[in-house]
Amino acid sequence: MAEHGADGNGDTGDGRPQLRMWDDAGKETVVGTLDDAGDRWKVVVIVEPLAADLARGRLSFRLGDERHDTAPVLLEETATSVVQRAAELPDATLRQLLTSARR
């Protein structure tokens, strides 16, 4: 992982966080499935770097060639934490997110 900043961890020393380059930026991880109206959607989390030690995630619901993505809905300190949090979301929340993403 390439890091930028005066101290090597993304901090320039002036209090402004800098974006870090991630080898796995935009990495997609399947975190489960969601049964909705007789269809079984694959639930994928897409992790993106933010500033300093933050990562955000958006969900993608996929059924064959159909795909519906949310805006970023998860914010955690690490990519691994984003994936873990996505996997822990209850079905009711996932259904609401799918309904919103389909609009």
N, CA, C and O atoms as a GROMACS GRO file, in nm:
protein
  412
    1MET      N    1   0.085  -0.116   0.000
    1MET     CA    2   0.000   0.000   0.000
    1MET      C    3   0.090   0.123   0.000
    1MET      O    4   0.179   0.134   0.084
    2ALA      N    5   0.067   0.213  -0.092
    2ALA     CA    6   0.144   0.337  -0.097
    2ALA      C    7   0.075   0.439  -0.009
    2ALA      O    8  -0.046   0.456  -0.016
    3GLU      N    9   0.150   0.506   0.073
    3GLU     CA   10   0.094   0.607   0.162
    3GLU      C   11   0.158   0.740   0.130
    3GLU      O   12   0.272   0.747   0.084
    4HIS      N   13   0.083   0.846   0.154
    4HIS     CA   14   0.130   0.980   0.129
    4HIS      C   15   0.127   1.058   0.259
    4HIS      O   16   0.048   1.028   0.348
    5GLY      N   17   0.213   1.158   0.270
    5GLY     CA   18   0.212   1.243   0.388
    5GLY      C   19   0.346   1.245   0.455
    5GLY      O   20   0.428   1.155   0.437
    6ALA      N   21   0.368   1.349   0.532
    6ALA     CA   22   0.498   1.370   0.594
    6ALA      C   23   0.535   1.260   0.692
    6ALA      O   24   0.653   1.226   0.704
    7ASP      N   25   0.436   1.203   0.761
    7ASP     CA   26   0.469   1.103   0.862
    7ASP      C   27   0.446   0.960   0.813
    7ASP      O   28   0.461   0.865   0.890
    8GLY      N   29   0.409   0.942   0.684
    8GLY     CA   30   0.393   0.809   0.629
    8GLY      C   31   0.260   0.744   0.658
    8GLY      O   32   0.234   0.634   0.609
    9ASN      N   33   0.172   0.809   0.735
    9ASN     CA   34   0.042   0.747   0.763
    9ASN      C   35  -0.074   0.832   0.715
    9ASN      O   36  -0.186   0.818   0.763
   10GLY      N   37  -0.047   0.921   0.618
   10GLY     CA   38  -0.155   0.999   0.560
   10GLY      C   39  -0.170   1.136   0.619
   10GLY      O   40  -0.255   1.212   0.573
   11ASP      N   41  -0.092   1.173   0.718
   11ASP     CA   42  -0.102   1.303   0.780
   11ASP      C   43   0.011   1.391   0.728
   11ASP      O   44   0.128   1.352   0.732
   12THR      N   45  -0.024   1.510   0.678
   12THR     CA   46   0.076   1.600   0.623
   12THR      C   47   0.145   1.681   0.731
   12THR      O   48   0.240   1.754   0.702
   13GLY      N   49   0.099   1.670   0.854
   13GLY     CA   50   0.159   1.746   0.962
   13GLY      C   51   0.087   1.877   0.987
   13GLY      O   52   0.110   1.941   1.090
   14ASP      N   53   0.000   1.919   0.896
   14ASP     CA   54  -0.073   2.044   0.915
   14ASP      C   55  -0.219   2.021   0.952
   14ASP      O   56  -0.300   2.113   0.943
   15GLY      N   57  -0.253   1.899   0.992
   15GLY     CA   58  -0.388   1.867   1.036
   15GLY      C   59  -0.482   1.828   0.924
   15GLY      O   60  -0.596   1.789   0.951
   16ARG      N   61  -0.437   1.837   0.799
   16ARG     CA   62  -0.522   1.799   0.687
   16ARG      C   63  -0.496   1.654   0.649
   16ARG      O   64  -0.384   1.620   0.614
   17PRO      N   65  -0.597   1.568   0.656
   17PRO     CA   66  -0.576   1.430   0.612
   17PRO      C   67  -0.559   1.425   0.461
   17PRO      O   68  -0.618   1.506   0.389
   18GLN      N   69  -0.480   1.333   0.416
   18GLN     CA   70  -0.457   1.314   0.273
   18GLN      C   71  -0.514   1.179   0.231
   18GLN      O   72  -0.514   1.083   0.309
   19LEU      N   73  -0.562   1.173   0.108
   19LEU     CA   74  -0.610   1.045   0.057
   19LEU      C   75  -0.494   0.949   0.046
   19LEU      O   76  -0.383   0.987   0.009
   20ARG      N   77  -0.520   0.825   0.078
   20ARG     CA   78  -0.419   0.721   0.064
   20ARG      C   79  -0.453   0.636  -0.056
   20ARG      O   80  -0.571   0.617  -0.088
   21MET      N   81  -0.353   0.585  -0.121
   21MET     CA   82  -0.375   0.498  -0.235
   21MET      C   83  -0.391   0.356  -0.182
   21MET      O   84  -0.308   0.308  -0.106
   22TRP      N   85  -0.497   0.290  -0.222
   22TRP     CA   86  -0.523   0.152  -0.181
   22TRP      C   87  -0.514   0.062  -0.302
   22TRP      O   88  -0.567   0.094  -0.408
   23ASP      N   89  -0.447  -0.047  -0.286
   23ASP     CA   90  -0.441  -0.144  -0.394
   23ASP      C   91  -0.578  -0.207  -0.418
   23ASP      O   92  -0.608  -0.251  -0.530
   24ASP      N   93  -0.662  -0.210  -0.314
   24ASP     CA   94  -0.793  -0.274  -0.328
   24ASP      C   95  -0.907  -0.174  -0.332
   24ASP      O   96  -1.020  -0.207  -0.294
   25ALA      N   97  -0.880  -0.048  -0.376
   25ALA     CA   98  -0.985   0.052  -0.386
   25ALA      C   99  -1.094   0.001  -0.479
   25ALA      O  100  -1.066  -0.051  -0.587
   26GLY      N  101  -1.218   0.014  -0.436
   26GLY     CA  102  -1.330  -0.034  -0.516
   26GLY      C  103  -1.349  -0.185  -0.508
   26GLY      O  104  -1.423  -0.243  -0.587
   27LYS      N  105  -1.281  -0.247  -0.412
   27LYS     CA  106  -1.290  -0.392  -0.398
   27LYS      C  107  -1.433  -0.435  -0.367
   27LYS      O  108  -1.499  -0.375  -0.283
   28GLU      N  109  -1.478  -0.538  -0.436
   28GLU     CA  110  -1.612  -0.591  -0.416
   28GLU      C  111  -1.607  -0.723  -0.341
   28GLU      O  112  -1.527  -0.811  -0.373
   29THR      N  113  -1.693  -0.735  -0.240
   29THR     CA  114  -1.701  -0.857  -0.160
   29THR      C  115  -1.846  -0.898  -0.144
   29THR      O  116  -1.929  -0.818  -0.100
   30VAL      N  117  -1.877  -1.020  -0.178
   30VAL     CA  118  -2.012  -1.073  -0.157
   30VAL      C  119  -2.028  -1.098  -0.007
   30VAL      O  120  -1.947  -1.167   0.055
   31VAL      N  121  -2.136  -1.042   0.050
   31VAL     CA  122  -2.158  -1.057   0.194
   31VAL      C  123  -2.283  -1.139   0.225
   31VAL      O  124  -2.313  -1.164   0.342
   32GLY      N  125  -2.355  -1.181   0.122
   32GLY     CA  126  -2.472  -1.264   0.148
   32GLY      C  127  -2.575  -1.252   0.038
   32GLY      O  128  -2.548  -1.205  -0.072
   33THR      N  129  -2.696  -1.298   0.072
   33THR     CA  130  -2.808  -1.290  -0.020
   33THR      C  131  -2.927  -1.231   0.053
   33THR      O  132  -2.932  -1.228   0.176
   34LEU      N  133  -3.023  -1.183  -0.026
   34LEU     CA  134  -3.145  -1.127   0.029
   34LEU      C  135  -3.262  -1.180  -0.052
   34LEU      O  136  -3.268  -1.160  -0.173
   35ASP      N  137  -3.356  -1.247   0.015
   35ASP     CA  138  -3.477  -1.294  -0.051
   35ASP      C  139  -3.581  -1.182  -0.043
   35ASP      O  140  -3.615  -1.134   0.065
   36ASP      N  141  -3.630  -1.142  -0.161
   36ASP     CA  142  -3.727  -1.032  -0.168
   36ASP      C  143  -3.824  -1.059  -0.282
   36ASP      O  144  -3.784  -1.070  -0.397
   37ALA      N  145  -3.952  -1.070  -0.250
   37ALA     CA  146  -4.058  -1.090  -0.349
   37ALA      C  147  -4.030  -1.208  -0.440
   37ALA      O  148  -4.051  -1.200  -0.561
   38GLY      N  149  -3.982  -1.317  -0.384
   38GLY     CA  150  -3.956  -1.438  -0.461
   38GLY      C  151  -3.824  -1.440  -0.535
   38GLY      O  152  -3.791  -1.539  -0.600
   39ASP      N  153  -3.748  -1.333  -0.526
   39ASP     CA  154  -3.617  -1.326  -0.590
   39ASP      C  155  -3.507  -1.336  -0.485
   39ASP      O  156  -3.523  -1.289  -0.372
   40ARG      N  157  -3.396  -1.396  -0.523
   40ARG     CA  158  -3.280  -1.403  -0.433
   40ARG      C  159  -3.170  -1.313  -0.491
   40ARG      O  160  -3.107  -1.346  -0.591
   41TRP      N  161  -3.149  -1.198  -0.425
   41TRP     CA  162  -3.050  -1.100  -0.466
   41TRP      C  163  -2.916  -1.131  -0.401
   41TRP      O  164  -2.910  -1.166  -0.284
   42LYS      N  165  -2.809  -1.118  -0.475
   42LYS     CA  166  -2.674  -1.125  -0.418
   42LYS      C  167  -2.644  -0.987  -0.361
   42LYS      O  168  -2.667  -0.886  -0.427
   43VAL      N  169  -2.592  -0.984  -0.239
   43VAL     CA  170  -2.558  -0.858  -0.173
   43VAL      C  171  -2.406  -0.844  -0.173
   43VAL      O  172  -2.334  -0.929  -0.119
   44VAL      N  173  -2.358  -0.736  -0.235
   44VAL     CA  174  -2.216  -0.711  -0.250
   44VAL      C  175  -2.184  -0.577  -0.184
   44VAL      O  176  -2.260  -0.482  -0.199
   45VAL      N  177  -2.074  -0.570  -0.110
   45VAL     CA  178  -2.029  -0.442  -0.056
   45VAL      C  179  -1.908  -0.397  -0.138
   45VAL      O  180  -1.819  -0.477  -0.168
   46ILE      N  181  -1.907  -0.270  -0.174
   46ILE     CA  182  -1.798  -0.211  -0.250
   46ILE      C  183  -1.729  -0.112  -0.157
   46ILE      O  184  -1.788  -0.012  -0.116
   47VAL      N  185  -1.603  -0.140  -0.125
   47VAL     CA  186  -1.527  -0.060  -0.028
   47VAL      C  187  -1.441   0.040  -0.103
   47VAL      O  188  -1.374   0.006  -0.201
   48GLU      N  189  -1.443   0.164  -0.056
   48GLU     CA  190  -1.364   0.272  -0.115
   48GLU      C  191  -1.288   0.344  -0.005
   48GLU      O  192  -1.339   0.361   0.105
   49PRO      N  193  -1.165   0.388  -0.034
   49PRO     CA  194  -1.088   0.464   0.064
   49PRO      C  195  -1.144   0.604   0.079
   49PRO      O  196  -1.201   0.660  -0.014
   50LEU      N  197  -1.126   0.659   0.198
   50LEU     CA  198  -1.156   0.800   0.222
   50LEU      C  199  -1.027   0.868   0.262
   50LEU      O  200  -0.923   0.846   0.199
   51ALA      N  201  -1.031   0.948   0.364
   51ALA     CA  202  -0.911   1.016   0.411
   51ALA      C  203  -0.858   0.947   0.536
   51ALA      O  204  -0.931   0.879   0.608
   52ALA      N  205  -0.728   0.966   0.559
   52ALA     CA  206  -0.661   0.909   0.677
   52ALA      C  207  -0.698   0.762   0.693
   52ALA      O  208  -0.680   0.684   0.600
   53ASP      N  209  -0.749   0.724   0.806
   53ASP     CA  210  -0.781   0.584   0.832
   53ASP      C  211  -0.931   0.559   0.829
   53ASP      O  212  -0.988   0.509   0.926
   54LEU      N  213  -0.994   0.594   0.719
   54LEU     CA  214  -1.137   0.572   0.704
   54LEU      C  215  -1.166   0.504   0.571
   54LEU      O  216  -1.098   0.527   0.471
   55ALA      N  217  -1.268   0.421   0.574
   55ALA     CA  218  -1.314   0.355   0.452
   55ALA      C  219  -1.466   0.363   0.451
   55ALA      O  220  -1.530   0.360   0.556
   56ARG      N  221  -1.522   0.374   0.332
   56ARG     CA  222  -1.667   0.377   0.322
   56ARG      C  223  -1.712   0.264   0.232
   56ARG      O  224  -1.635   0.212   0.151
   57GLY      N  225  -1.838   0.226   0.247
   57GLY     CA  226  -1.890   0.118   0.166
   57GLY      C  227  -2.028   0.149   0.114
   57GLY      O  228  -2.110   0.213   0.180
   58ARG      N  229  -2.051   0.102  -0.006
   58ARG     CA  230  -2.186   0.109  -0.063
   58ARG      C  231  -2.227  -0.033  -0.096
   58ARG      O  232  -2.143  -0.120  -0.121
   59LEU      N  233  -2.355  -0.056  -0.097
   59LEU     CA  234  -2.407  -0.189  -0.125
   59LEU      C  235  -2.455  -0.198  -0.268
   59LEU      O  236  -2.507  -0.101  -0.325
   60SER      N  237  -2.437  -0.315  -0.325
   60SER     CA  238  -2.485  -0.344  -0.460
   60SER      C  239  -2.570  -0.469  -0.452
   60SER      O  240  -2.526  -0.573  -0.402
   61PHE      N  241  -2.693  -0.459  -0.502
   61PHE     CA  242  -2.784  -0.572  -0.504
   61PHE      C  243  -2.790  -0.623  -0.647
   61PHE      O  244  -2.816  -0.545  -0.739
   62ARG      N  245  -2.766  -0.752  -0.667
   62ARG     CA  246  -2.753  -0.807  -0.802
   62ARG      C  247  -2.841  -0.931  -0.819
   62ARG      O  248  -2.845  -1.020  -0.735
   63LEU      N  249  -2.908  -0.931  -0.932
   63LEU     CA  250  -2.996  -1.043  -0.970
   63LEU      C  251  -2.979  -1.062  -1.120
   63LEU      O  252  -3.035  -0.987  -1.199
   64GLY      N  253  -2.901  -1.163  -1.158
   64GLY     CA  254  -2.870  -1.181  -1.300
   64GLY      C  255  -2.797  -1.059  -1.353
   64GLY      O  256  -2.693  -1.020  -1.299
   65ASP      N  257  -2.850  -0.998  -1.459
   65ASP     CA  258  -2.791  -0.878  -1.517
   65ASP      C  259  -2.841  -0.750  -1.451
   65ASP      O  260  -2.791  -0.642  -1.480
   66GLU      N  261  -2.938  -0.762  -1.361
   66GLU     CA  262  -2.993  -0.645  -1.293
   66GLU      C  263  -2.905  -0.608  -1.175
   66GLU      O  264  -2.860  -0.695  -1.100
   67ARG      N  265  -2.881  -0.478  -1.160
   67ARG     CA  266  -2.793  -0.431  -1.053
   67ARG      C  267  -2.845  -0.297  -1.001
   67ARG      O  268  -2.880  -0.208  -1.078
   68HIS      N  269  -2.851  -0.286  -0.867
   68HIS     CA  270  -2.892  -0.161  -0.803
   68HIS      C  271  -2.793  -0.130  -0.693
   68HIS      O  272  -2.773  -0.210  -0.602
   69ASP      N  273  -2.729  -0.011  -0.701
   69ASP     CA  274  -2.629   0.030  -0.603
   69ASP      C  275  -2.682   0.142  -0.515
   69ASP      O  276  -2.758   0.228  -0.561
   70THR      N  277  -2.642   0.140  -0.389
   70THR     CA  278  -2.677   0.248  -0.297
   70THR      C  279  -2.568   0.355  -0.303
   70THR      O  280  -2.460   0.333  -0.360
   71ALA      N  281  -2.597   0.467  -0.244
   71ALA     CA  282  -2.493   0.566  -0.214
   71ALA      C  283  -2.409   0.506  -0.102
   71ALA      O  284  -2.450   0.405  -0.043
   72PRO      N  285  -2.295   0.564  -0.068
   72PRO     CA  286  -2.220   0.512   0.047
   72PRO      C  287  -2.306   0.514   0.173
   72PRO      O  288  -2.366   0.617   0.208
   73VAL      N  289  -2.313   0.400   0.240
   73VAL     CA  290  -2.398   0.388   0.360
   73VAL      C  291  -2.322   0.341   0.483
   73VAL      O  292  -2.377   0.338   0.593
   74LEU      N  293  -2.196   0.303   0.466
   74LEU     CA  294  -2.116   0.254   0.578
   74LEU      C  295  -1.987   0.334   0.587
   74LEU      O  296  -1.927   0.368   0.485
   75LEU      N  297  -1.945   0.364   0.709
   75LEU     CA  298  -1.820   0.435   0.733
   75LEU      C  299  -1.749   0.370   0.851
   75LEU      O  300  -1.803   0.366   0.962
   76GLU      N  301  -1.632   0.318   0.828
   76GLU     CA  302  -1.557   0.248   0.932
   76GLU      C  303  -1.409   0.285   0.922
   76GLU      O  304  -1.368   0.354   0.828
   77GLU      N  305  -1.330   0.240   1.018
   77GLU     CA  306  -1.187   0.271   1.020
   77GLU      C  307  -1.107   0.188   0.922
   77GLU      O  308  -1.000   0.231   0.877
   78THR      N  309  -1.155   0.069   0.887
   78THR     CA  310  -1.080  -0.018   0.796
   78THR      C  311  -1.176  -0.079   0.693
   78THR      O  312  -1.297  -0.085   0.714
   79ALA      N  313  -1.118  -0.124   0.582
   79ALA     CA  314  -1.197  -0.193   0.480
   79ALA      C  315  -1.259  -0.319   0.537
   79ALA      O  316  -1.374  -0.352   0.507
   80THR      N  317  -1.184  -0.390   0.618
   80THR     CA  318  -1.234  -0.513   0.679
   80THR      C  319  -1.355  -0.484   0.766
   80THR      O  320  -1.451  -0.562   0.767
   81SER      N  321  -1.353  -0.374   0.839
   81SER     CA  322  -1.466  -0.336   0.925
   81SER      C  323  -1.589  -0.302   0.843
   81SER      O  324  -1.701  -0.331   0.885
   82VAL      N  325  -1.570  -0.240   0.727
   82VAL     CA  326  -1.683  -0.208   0.639
   82VAL      C  327  -1.750  -0.338   0.593
   82VAL      O  328  -1.872  -0.350   0.596
   83VAL      N  329  -1.669  -0.434   0.550
   83VAL     CA  330  -1.723  -0.562   0.503
   83VAL      C  331  -1.795  -0.633   0.617
   83VAL      O  332  -1.905  -0.685   0.597
   84GLN      N  333  -1.736  -0.634   0.735
   84GLN     CA  334  -1.798  -0.700   0.850
   84GLN      C  335  -1.931  -0.634   0.885
   84GLN      O  336  -2.030  -0.703   0.910
   85ARG      N  337  -1.934  -0.501   0.887
   85ARG     CA  338  -2.058  -0.430   0.921
   85ARG      C  339  -2.166  -0.459   0.817
   85ARG      O  340  -2.283  -0.478   0.852
   86ALA      N  341  -2.129  -0.462   0.690
   86ALA     CA  342  -2.225  -0.492   0.584
   86ALA      C  343  -2.285  -0.631   0.603
   86ALA      O  344  -2.405  -0.650   0.584
   87ALA      N  345  -2.202  -0.726   0.640
   87ALA     CA  346  -2.249  -0.864   0.660
   87ALA      C  347  -2.343  -0.876   0.779
   87ALA      O  348  -2.421  -0.970   0.787
   88GLU      N  349  -2.336  -0.781   0.871
   88GLU     CA  350  -2.419  -0.784   0.991
   88GLU      C  351  -2.552  -0.712   0.976
   88GLU      O  352  -2.636  -0.718   1.066
   89LEU      N  353  -2.574  -0.644   0.863
   89LEU     CA  354  -2.699  -0.569   0.847
   89LEU      C  355  -2.818  -0.665   0.843
   89LEU      O  356  -2.813  -0.768   0.775
   90PRO      N  357  -2.924  -0.632   0.915
   90PRO     CA  358  -3.042  -0.719   0.917
   90PRO      C  359  -3.117  -0.713   0.783
   90PRO      O  360  -3.108  -0.615   0.710
   91ASP      N  361  -3.190  -0.819   0.754
   91ASP     CA  362  -3.266  -0.827   0.629
   91ASP      C  363  -3.359  -0.708   0.610
   91ASP      O  364  -3.372  -0.658   0.498
   92ALA      N  365  -3.423  -0.663   0.716
   92ALA     CA  366  -3.516  -0.550   0.705
   92ALA      C  367  -3.444  -0.425   0.653
   92ALA      O  368  -3.497  -0.352   0.570
   93THR      N  369  -3.325  -0.402   0.702
   93THR     CA  370  -3.246  -0.287   0.657
   93THR      C  371  -3.204  -0.306   0.512
   93THR      O  372  -3.211  -0.212   0.432
   94LEU      N  373  -3.162  -0.427   0.477
   94LEU     CA  374  -3.122  -0.455   0.339
   94LEU      C  375  -3.240  -0.435   0.244
   94LEU      O  376  -3.222  -0.382   0.134
   95ARG      N  377  -3.360  -0.478   0.284
   95ARG     CA  378  -3.479  -0.459   0.198
   95ARG      C  379  -3.508  -0.311   0.176
   95ARG      O  380  -3.542  -0.269   0.065
   96GLN      N  381  -3.494  -0.232   0.283
   96GLN     CA  382  -3.515  -0.087   0.270
   96GLN      C  383  -3.412  -0.026   0.175
   96GLN      O  384  -3.446   0.060   0.094
   97LEU      N  385  -3.287  -0.068   0.186
   97LEU     CA  386  -3.183  -0.017   0.100
   97LEU      C  387  -3.206  -0.058  -0.045
   97LEU      O  388  -3.184   0.022  -0.136
   98LEU      N  389  -3.250  -0.181  -0.068
   98LEU     CA  390  -3.280  -0.227  -0.203
   98LEU      C  391  -3.396  -0.146  -0.262
   98LEU      O  392  -3.388  -0.101  -0.376
   99THR      N  393  -3.500  -0.127  -0.185
   99THR     CA  394  -3.613  -0.049  -0.232
   99THR      C  395  -3.570   0.093  -0.269
   99THR      O  396  -3.612   0.146  -0.372
  100SER      N  397  -3.489   0.153  -0.188
  100SER     CA  398  -3.439   0.288  -0.214
  100SER      C  399  -3.350   0.291  -0.339
  100SER      O  400  -3.362   0.382  -0.421
  101ALA      N  401  -3.263   0.192  -0.353
  101ALA     CA  402  -3.170   0.188  -0.466
  101ALA      C  403  -3.244   0.165  -0.598
  101ALA      O  404  -3.196   0.206  -0.704
  102ARG      N  405  -3.359   0.100  -0.593
  102ARG     CA  406  -3.434   0.069  -0.715
  102ARG      C  407  -3.507   0.192  -0.770
  102ARG      O  408  -3.552   0.190  -0.885
  103ARG      N  409  -3.518   0.296  -0.693
  103ARG     CA  410  -3.592   0.416  -0.736
  103ARG      C  411  -3.509   0.501  -0.827
  103ARG      O  412  -3.555   0.606  -0.872
   0.00000   0.00000   0.00000
